[in-house]
Every structure is written in structure tokens, then in C-alpha cells.
């Protein structure tokens, strides 16, 4: 499987293995999640149902905008639409700067406020609904897609978890191999990222 950047075919990139995301029907207790690292050593899951596409974008083409929260890196022209780009590590860290060296082609997860069932399919994917219902979040590494048993997502968060991170989470999922992963709340990220397209901001 390949992922495409801005006109760049990245099929040879072994770290990223999926581009156009097709949400498979979930059972009553199972759902697909994207597994990725927010920053080195911090692994997380987010529901595929809220994911439009995985892309690598030239970080130099993200245009900074004034008077925005620290997590918002700017805007990017994604197939003719304005896409706000948010650094997820900074967002869930309460605006604290993180030690991150951006790559020339940076992994981005494009999230939508509309579940997959409510979106009109299009090829290639475009923002064919309101432009302020999607954002691109910068992540460290995209790893794979997991089927998760929803009954195994625990709302009991680790005692040592930072309070700022806890408000972005649905819970913790224990994999069949015994690994624990933070499960992020996509709706909370989209609602609280504080980026909305308006005429006076572009």
C-alpha cells in the first residue's frame, strides 16, 4: 500500500503503508483504529472512522498565520482547499513546545468532524463539505491499522498520566499481546483545536 504526498509517490516508505482509507464495516464491539506515535515513546490510537487520509506534506509549504495557538503551525493548500495544520504533540501537551525536528516531508493525519458514514465519497478525497470540518495533525510516525475490541477500552487512565493529556483521551486499550495504547478522542481534538476557517483569518 502506498501513501502519497504533494505529488510524491511514497510507496517505498516502509513506515507508512496506507493512503486512501476505506473504513471496513465494524462489528458491535470492534472498530478500526490508526496506530501512530505522537512523539518518540508516546504511542496512540485514533478511530479510522474520523480519518480522511494519510499524507506526507512538504513542511515548507505550511504557511504560518499570526495570532494562533502554539499548536497551530499554519495552513496548507490541500488539493485546492485550506487545511489547518496542527502539531498533535503540542496540542495534547497544553501548548508546550516539543523537541521535534520536522522532516522535509512530514507525516500528517487528516481528521474529519464528520464520521465516514456522513461523508460523500470522492476520488480523490477532497473537502466536499464545510472547509472548517477537517484539520491535518502532525504526528511522528504512522504505523498500522488495528482492529480493537471496544469493550477492552478502559476509561481508567494511568495514575501517572499528565492531566493535560487526559482530556484528549477516550481511554486505554490493551492489545491481545498485552500492550497498552492511549486511545485519543478525535471529536475532542477537532472541537478544541481552536482552528476554524473564517474570512478574516485567511
C-alpha positions in Angstrom: 0.0 0.0 0.0 1.2 3.5 -0.8 0.8 6.9 0.7 1.1 10.0 -1.5 2.5 13.3 -0.6 2.1 16.5 -2.6 2.7 14.9 -6.0 5.2 12.5 -4.5 4.6 8.7 -4.5 5.9 7.3 -1.2 5.2 3.7 -1.8 8.8 2.8 -0.9 8.4 4.5 2.6 8.1 1.4 4.8 7.0 3.5 7.8 3.7 4.5 6.2 1.6 1.9 4.4 -1.8 3.3 3.7 -3.2 6.2 1.6 -6.9 6.3 0.8 -8.7 5.0 3.8 -11.6 2.7 3.3 -13.5 2.1 6.6 -14.5 -1.6 6.8 -17.8 -2.4 8.5 -17.3 -2.7 12.2 -19.0 -5.3 14.4 -20.9 -4.2 17.5 -17.7 -4.5 19.7 -14.9 -4.0 17.1 -13.7 -0.9 15.4 -10.7 0.1 13.3 -8.1 2.4 14.7 -5.0 4.0 13.3 -1.9 3.4 15.4 0.8 6.0 15.4 3.3 7.8 17.6 2.6 11.4 18.7 6.3 11.8 19.5 9.1 9.3 20.3 7.9 7.0 23.1 4.3 8.1 23.0 2.1 5.7 21.1 -1.6 6.3 20.5 -4.7 5.1 18.6 -7.4 7.2 16.9 -10.6 5.9 15.2 -10.3 5.4 11.4 -13.9 6.5 11.1 -12.8 10.1 11.6 -9.8 9.8 9.3 -9.9 11.1 5.7 -6.4 10.4 4.5 -2.8 9.8 5.5 -0.3 12.0 3.6 3.2 13.3 3.7 3.3 17.0 3.0 6.3 19.3 2.3 6.5 21.1 5.7 8.0 24.2 3.9 4.6 24.7 2.3 2.8 25.1 5.5 2.1 28.9 5.8 2.3 30.3 9.3 -0.5 32.6 10.4 -0.4 35.3 13.1 -2.2 35.2 16.4 -2.9 31.5 16.6 -2.4 29.0 19.4 1.1 27.5 19.7 -0.1 24.1 18.4 -1.4 25.5 15.1 1.5 25.6 12.6 -0.4 27.3 9.8 -2.4 26.5 6.7 -1.7 24.2 3.8 -3.2 24.1 0.3 -4.6 20.5 0.1 -6.0 19.9 -3.3 -7.3 23.5 -3.6 -8.8 23.5 0.0 -7.4 25.3 3.0 -6.3 22.8 5.6 -5.2 23.9 9.1 -2.1 22.1 10.3 -1.9 21.3 14.0 1.1 19.7 15.8 -0.6 17.0 17.9 2.2 16.7 20.4 2.0 20.4 21.2 -1.8 20.3 21.3 -2.1 17.4 23.8 0.8 18.8 25.8 -1.1 22.0 26.6 0.8 24.2 24.2 4.2 23.3 25.4 6.9 23.3 22.7 8.3 19.8 22.0 11.7 18.8 20.8 10.8 17.9 17.3 12.8 18.2 14.1 10.3 18.4 11.3 11.1 16.4 8.2 11.1 17.8 4.7 8.1 15.5 4.1 6.1 15.3 7.3 3.5 12.6 8.1 0.0 14.1 8.5 -3.2 12.5 9.5 -6.2 14.4 8.1 -9.2 14.2 10.5 -12.8 15.0 9.8 -15.5 16.1 12.3 -18.0 14.0 10.2 -18.0 10.3 10.6 -17.3 8.3 7.4 -21.0 7.4 7.0 -21.9 11.1 6.8 -19.3 12.0 4.2 -19.8 12.0 0.5 -17.3 9.6 -1.1 -15.0 11.3 -3.6 -11.9 10.2 -5.6 -9.5 11.7 -4.9 -10.6 12.8 -1.4 -11.5 16.4 -1.1 -13.2 18.6 1.4 -16.5 18.5 -0.3 -18.3 19.6 2.9 -17.5 22.6 5.1 -13.9 23.6 5.0 -13.7 24.0 8.7 -14.7 20.4 9.5 -11.2 18.9 8.9 -7.7 19.5 10.2 -4.3 17.9 9.5 -2.4 16.8 12.5 1.3 16.4 12.5 2.5 13.0 14.0 5.9 11.5 14.5 5.2 8.2 12.7 2.2 6.3 11.2 2.5 2.7 12.0 -0.6 0.5 11.1 -4.3 -0.1 11.4 -5.6 -2.1 14.3 -8.9 -3.8 15.0 -9.8 -3.0 18.6 -12.4 -4.6 20.8 -14.3 -1.5 22.2 -15.1 -3.5 25.3 -11.4 -3.6 26.1 -11.0 0.2 26.0 -10.8 1.2 29.7 -11.7 4.6 31.0 -9.3 4.0 33.9 -6.4 6.2 32.9 -2.8 5.6 34.3 -2.2 7.4 37.5 1.0 9.0 36.1 -0.7 10.4 33.0 -0.4 14.1 32.7 -3.7 15.9 33.3 -3.4 17.9 30.1 -3.1 14.7 28.0 -6.0 13.0 29.8 -8.7 15.4 28.5 -7.9 14.3 24.9 -8.4 10.7 25.6 -11.2 8.1 25.4 -9.2 5.6 27.4 -6.6 2.9 27.2 -6.7 -0.2 25.0 -5.0 -3.4 25.9 -3.9 -5.3 22.8 -4.1 -9.2 22.6 -0.3 -9.2 23.2 -0.7 -7.2 26.5 0.5 -3.8 25.2 -1.4 -0.7 26.3 -2.1 2.2 24.0 -3.6 5.6 24.6 -6.9 6.0 22.7 -7.4 9.6 21.6 -10.8 11.2 21.2 -10.9 12.6 17.6 -14.0 14.6 18.3 -12.4 16.4 21.2 -9.3 17.2 19.1 -11.4 18.7 16.3 -13.6 20.6 18.8 -10.8 22.0 20.9 -8.0 22.6 18.3 -9.3 26.2 18.0 -8.9 26.4 14.3 -11.8 27.4 12.2 -11.7 28.9 8.7 -13.2 32.4 8.6 -12.8 35.3 6.1 -10.9 37.5 8.5 -8.3 34.8 9.1 -7.3 33.9 5.5 
